[in-house]
Amino acid sequence: MSQSDQANRPTQEEAIAAIDELIAEGQLQEAEQAIEEALETHGSDDTLLVLRAELALEGGDTQECVFAVQDALKRVESDEARAQLLAFEGYAHYEADAFDEARAAFNAAVRADGELWTAVVGRAMVHESLGFFRAALLDIARAIELDGEEAQPYAIRGNIMLTSGNAAQAEPDFRKAVELDPSDEESRLTLARILSLAKKSSEAIEVLEPLVDEGEDPDVIAPAALLRSQLSLTLGSTAAASEDAQRAIELWPDKPWGFLQLAACHLTAARGEDAIVALKTAEDLAGDIRDVPDIYALRASAYDMLEKPEKARALREEAEGSPRLPGVVYGEVLNPVRNIPINPNKPIDVRGLLSELFGHPSKAPAGYEKAIRDVVDRLPEIVAQNPGVGRIQIELPQVEGMSGPPRSLIVQVNQPQQGQAPKSEA
């Protein structure tokens, strides 16, 4: 290399600064090339080796990240760099759902540097995913001790509280998460859901406003719009509710949820015919009306409004299982009507069960749905033959395509009063 080339060559500090700028601008391929050139020019350097692993993780190539970490661990000198690399490896395994490997990497990172915030938070995420909530809470407390101005630990702790059924305890954490990071869309939506269920409708609407109006992720904004629409209905603002239902339709044009909410708005405004039109679109998008039983209930209400009680009665009798829209609006953890059947005479959600087992009812093996329905149809007979039974457990056959371990259908039996037919609930 000539003296002129050496003079024009960027220093190591200049090269690192340029790489950081490329990463910040999202020019990952250019950054990768710059890192390789810098390593060739300046030799192994802790900062460059850490950047290479970080870049692989940023680019979503988890396997390449692990390779980069393993290579760099043979060459770095400082414990700080070693800890950062191990933390990146932990996140790579976490993204690949390899939680045991992720936990081992984060443990090693914390051993190398007990004050590395990213490693402590990463381990908390893994512990949460594994259901080790006590360990996760210890990690979160440590992360907040290290840096109490970061939103993520509060959001993780809030989610743990929700999973444990403690929405009231989760609320302060989500408030803090949104305060520290107003752009955290998922925490903002969760906070609004909690406030809504706590009957704090006006505050929930206020929390939702920047999300619905300026948010970026359609899969967060759409349920936020649906939630605000429902809250507006409770406050008597039908026009505002309809606007948000339309907003959800714009974001999710191929899903039935916005049309269901729009139908609810029409019903509130006593526009039965308009509700039926919206429900027809929802049914077309659902593919099978049985997978969105809300349509039965809303359509029945529309026919009642149009003074067609026989049609309304037939629809209510045909409905099966629990409504789906509340699970979309509030999330399944906070769903206020989870497992509450639309039709008390058909409480067991067979289609929902098939979705849980196979991902979608259409993926169930031929005859599987009929076999379950045959058992469900026999439940009144089974209850009658076993007076006083409180619970019935039916083992479901394990077949190809089912996810998870063998399952059982647990039926909680509500014993009838004298003179009434027995009823059961899933």
N, C-alpha and C positions, 0 to 999 in steps of 0.2 A: 504494500500500500504506500502510495507516495505521501510526502509530507503535506501536500495540498489536500489530499483526501483525509488525512488524519486531522488536519486543521478544521475541515468542514464537517467532520463527523460530530454528531451531537453527543454531549456528555451523557453519562448514565442518568443523572438527575433530569436532564432535558428529555431524554428518551422516555423515562417513566412518566413525566408530566404529559408528554404527547399521547402516550398510551391511555392514561387516565381520561384525557379529553376525548379520545376516540370512543372509549367505552361509554362515557357520559352521553355522547351524541348517538349512541346506538350503532356505531360502525364497527361491529364485532369482528368481521373478517379482516378489516384493515388493522384492527387492534391486535388480532392474532398474528398477523404477518409482522407487525412492528415488534411484538414480543420476541418472536423467533430471531429477528434481525438483531435485536438488542442482546439476546443471549449469545448469539454468535460473535457479536462485537465485543461485549464486555465480560463474557463468561458467566458461569453460574453466579447468580445473585439472589439473595433471599426474596427481595421485593419482586423481582421479575418472575421467579418461580411461583410465588404466591399469586401474582396477577394472572399467570397462565392458567392455574387451576380455577381461579375465580371466573375467568372469562369462559371456560368450558361450562361452568355451572350456570352462568348468566345466559349462555346460548342454549341451555336446555339439554346439553349432551352429558347426561349423568355418568355414562360409562367412561367417556373421555375425561371427565373430571376426576374420577377415581384413578384412572391411569396416570393423569398428570400429578395427582397427589402422591401416589406411590413412588413415582420417579423423583419428585421433588424432595420427599422425605429422606432420600439417600444423599441429598446434596445440600440441604439447608443447614445452617449453623446455629441459629438462635432458637430458643424455646418458644419465643413469640411467633416466629414464622411456622414452627412445627404445629403449634396450637391452631393457628389460622388454617393451615392446610387440613388438619384433622377435622376442623369444623366444617370446611367445605365438603370433605368426604361424607361427613354426617348428613349434610343437607342433600347431597347427591343420592345417598341411600334412602333418605326419607322421601324424596320425590319419586323414587322407584318402589315405594312401599316396602322396602327391606328394613323393617323397623329394628330388628335385632342388631343388624350390622350398623345401622345409624346410631343406635344407643351406644354400641361399643366405641364407635369413632368419637362421639361427643364426650364419652367418659374419658377417653384418652386426651382429648383436647382440653378438658377441664383440669386433668392432672398436669398437663404441660403449662397451663396458664389459668389459674383459678379465677382470674378477674376478666376473662374473655367473655363479654356479654353475649355475643352471638352464639357461643357454644352452650352457655347456660340456657338461653332461650330455646335453642334447637333441641336440647335434651328435654326441656319441658314439653315441646311439641310432640316429641316421640313418646314420652310418658303419657301424654293425653291420648294419643292414638292407640296406645296399648291398654288404656284403661287404668293405668297406674296413677290415679288422681292425687293420692297423697304425695307421691314423689314429684309429680308435676307441680303441685302447689309449693313444695319446698324450693324447687328450681325457680319458680316465678317470684317467690319472696326474695330470693338471692338476686335475681335479675333486677328487680325494682330497687333493691339496696345498691346495686352497682350503678344504675341509671334510672331514676324515677320519672324521667321526662320522655320515655319512649312508650308508645301506645300499645305495642304488641303484647307485652306480658299481661296487661289489664284485660285485653280482649280474650286471651287464652284462659285466664282465670274466670272471666265472665262465662265463657262457653262451658267450662267445667261445672260452674254453678248451675247453669241451665240443664246440662245433662243430668245433674244430680237432683233436678226438680226444685231448685232454689232460685226462682226468677227474681224475687225481691233482693236476694244477695247479689245477683248478677247485675242488677241495674246500676249501682254505683261504679262498677268496673267499666261497663260500657259507656257510661257518662264520661268517665275519665279518658277512655280510649278515644272517644269522639272529640273531647276537648283538646287532647294532645295531637291528634291527627284528624282534622276535620274532613280530609279526603278519604278516610277509611270507610268505604261504602258499606261493607258488610256489617261493621260495628254500628254504623248509623241506622241501618235497616233493623238490626236486632234490637237496638235501643227503642226505636219507634214501636216495634212489635210489643215489647215489654210494657211500654207506656200505654199502648192501646188496651192491652188486656187488664191494665190497672185502672182503666176508666179515665185516663188522662188524655182525652182525645185531642184537645187543642194543642197541648204540648207535643203530642206525637206528630200532629200535622206540621208543626213548626220544625221539628227535627227532620221530617221528610222533605221539606221544601227544597233545600239545595240539592238533594239527591235526585228527586224527580225532575227538577228543572235543569240541572247542570251535570248530572252523573254521567259516567262513561260506560259502565258495564250493563248491557241490556238485561242480563240475567239477574241483576240486582235491582235495576231501575223498574223493571216491569212489575215484580211483586210489590215494590214500594208504591208504584202508581195504583195498583189494585188495593193496597191497604189504605192509601189516602182516599181513594174513591169510597171505600166502605165507611171510613170515618166521616167523610162528608155527608153520606146518607144519614148517619146517626145524628148529625147536626142539622139535618133538614136542607142541605145544599145539593139538590138533585142535579142542577146544571154543572156544578163543579165536579160532582161524582161522575157524571157522564163524560166530561172532558178527560178525566184520568183513566176511565175505562177505555176510551179511544186511544189514549197514550199507550196503554198496555197493548192494545191491538196493533198499533204501529210497531212496537218493539217486538212483539211475538205474533206476527201475522199468521203463522202456521200452527198456532196453539189455540185451544178453545177458551182459555181462562179469561181473556179480555171480553170475549163475547158473552160469557156467563155473567160477568160483572155488569156489562152493558144491559143485559136482560133484567138483572136485578134493579138497575136504575130505571128502566122502563116500567117495571112493575110498581116501583115506589111512586112513579108519576102517573100511575093508572093508565099506562099505554100497553094493554095486553097484546094487541096485534103486533106492535113493534117488538115486544119481548119474544114472541113466537118466531119472528124473523131472525132475531139474533141467536136464538136457541137452535134454529135449523143450521145456521153456519157453525155453531159450536159442535153440533152432532156430526156434521160433515168432517170437521177437523179431528174429532175424537176417534173416528174410524168405527168404533163400536160403542154405542150409547151405554152399554153396561159398564164400561170402564170409566165413565163420568156420570155416576148416578144423580149428580146435582141436576142434570137436565130434566130428569123425571119430575123432581120436586118443583123446579121453577116453571116447567111447562104446565104442571098441574095447577099451580097458582094462577098462571095466565088464563087457563080455561075456566077456573073459578071466576075470575074477573070478567070473562066473556060469557058468563052464565051457561057454561057447559059442564055441569057437575059430574055427569057420567064419565066423560073423557078424563076429567080430573081424578076421579076415584080410580079408574083403571090404571092410570099412570102411577099413582101412589102405591097401588097394590103390586105393580110390576117392579118397582124400585127395590134394589138390594144393596146392602152394605152402607158405608159411610160416605158423606160428601167429600169430594176431592179438592174443591177450591180453597177451603180454609187451610189445608196443608200447604198450598202454594203461597197463600197470602201470609201466613204466620210461620211457615216452616213446620216440619213434622214434630220437632221437639216441643214447640209452643202451641201446636194445633189444639184449639179449645174444644173441638168436637171429635177428636180422635176416638175411634171405636164406638161412636154414638151412631146407631143406624138411622137411616132416613125412614125406613119402614120397620117398625118393631116386629112385624111378623116374618121378616127376612133379615135377621141381624147379622148373619155370617157373610162376610165379604169374600165370596169365592174368587172373584176376579182380582181383588186386591191380594189375596193369598197367592194366586198364581203369579202375579207381578213380583211379589216378594221372593218366590221360589225360583222363578225363571227369568226375571227381568221384564217380561211382558207376557200376558196370557197367550199370545200367538206362538210363543216359543215352547209352550208346554207340549209334552208328547200327546199324540192322538189318544183320546179316551181318558186322559188324566182328569180333565175338568168334569167329565160325566161321572167318573168314579167318586170324586169328592162330593159332587151334588147328590149322588145316590146315598152317601153316608149322611149328608146334611138332612136329606128328606126323611131319614129314619130316626132323626134325633127325638122328635116327639114320642115315637114308639119306645125308644130306649129309656127316655125319662119316665114314661108311664110304667115301664117294667121294673124300674129301680126307684121307687118312691123314697124321697128324702135325699137323693143324691145331690151333692152340691157342685160337683165338677165332673166333666167327662173329658178324658184324654184319648185322642185318636192318633195313632202313629201314621204318619204319611209315608208312603213307599218312596224309597230313594231311587231315582232314575237318572239317566244321563241328561246333563244340562242343568241339574239343580245345583245351586251354589250353597256352600256351607255344609255343616254337619246335618245328619238326619233331623227332621223336624216332627213336631207333633202339633195337632190342632187341639187347643185347650178351649173347652166350652164351659163357661160359668153359667150355672142354671139358677134362674130365679124361680123358686118354688111358688106356684100359684096359690091364690086365696081359694077357699072352697067355692066350687062352682065355676072356676075359671080354667081355661086351657093352660098347660105348661108353656113357658117361654124360655128361650135360651139366648145368651149373648156370647159373641166371640170374644 
